Amino acid sequence: MPYLTESDAIRNAIDHFCHFPILWLDTEVADYNSKTPRLSLIQILADSTDLTGERVTILDVLERPDITDYFITKILLLDRIEKVFHNASYDCQFLGGKGKV
């Protein structure tokens, strides 16, 4: 399971995943139990047959709004990519809100 922390590697992964017709997505939030929760991780899976989680890619986006914006632009805003979320209403709060996604 790749855990990406470098900006270039994260952008390359986003560029890779933007070519898939369907993605399974989940986010993790730092300080979730505070007044200022922050998007920390974006988890992406493009293989529905992966029942082990080995092919999940984790993007560490904590304190990287530019990378989060890149993800939103390259993946979330594309109608041709179907997105499956674990908890979409919660995740989308941290991925541009209802106005963008």
C-alpha angles and dihedrals in degrees: 000000000000115000107195122200104156117090095227092050091048092049090048090052091050089050089051095049095047089076096062120097094220133025132186109218139187134167135209123208130210117220089014092161095055137077090259110048114178131205107251111166138017115201119201131189124179098173115078091190093063103105094165101057092237092127096049113117117210120207116200102213101159109145091359107112091161091061091045090051089049090053091049093050098043099040118008098048094049110100092196090068114075111215124206114193131190090219107001099179091055096040094049091057086070096037101063102302127247092307094065106027 
